[in-house]
């Protein structure tokens, strides 16, 4: 498991979608954004991300079980495009700032220890999370073995 580091992220223009539901809907949401980008000829600039709006692991697990998790998925894009207000997919800027970062290697379902290490580090260093935690997916689970999946996890700090 990797170590926690502090990084500064720049704001990022994204094509994103946010809804209430269960985490199992995340792959479908990524697929919808890809279809939308393809249909509008919007080039995707970098790796996709999931924003985790619940504030604790327990809260996230409960929200997922109840089907009322606050789910946001995004793909970075390099140029501003117009979307209408009634579209479920829209363009906006994801804030940057100071983040605690850790990398998880392995299946998504096994990232609990990585999160525990990140949250412990934040507490031990007197920091506080001030926004949604982000998971950035560095490779495609359909193209690599589960033990080779790489996920960067970022927690915005005060």
Protein Blocks (a to p, Z undefined) as FASTA:
>chain_A
ZZdddddddddddddddddddfklmmmmmmmmmmmmmmnopacfbdcddddfbfbfklmm
mmmmnopaccddddddfbdcdddfkbcbdcddddeddddddddeddfklmmmmmmmmmmm
mmmnopacfbdcddddfbdfklbcfklpccddddddZZ
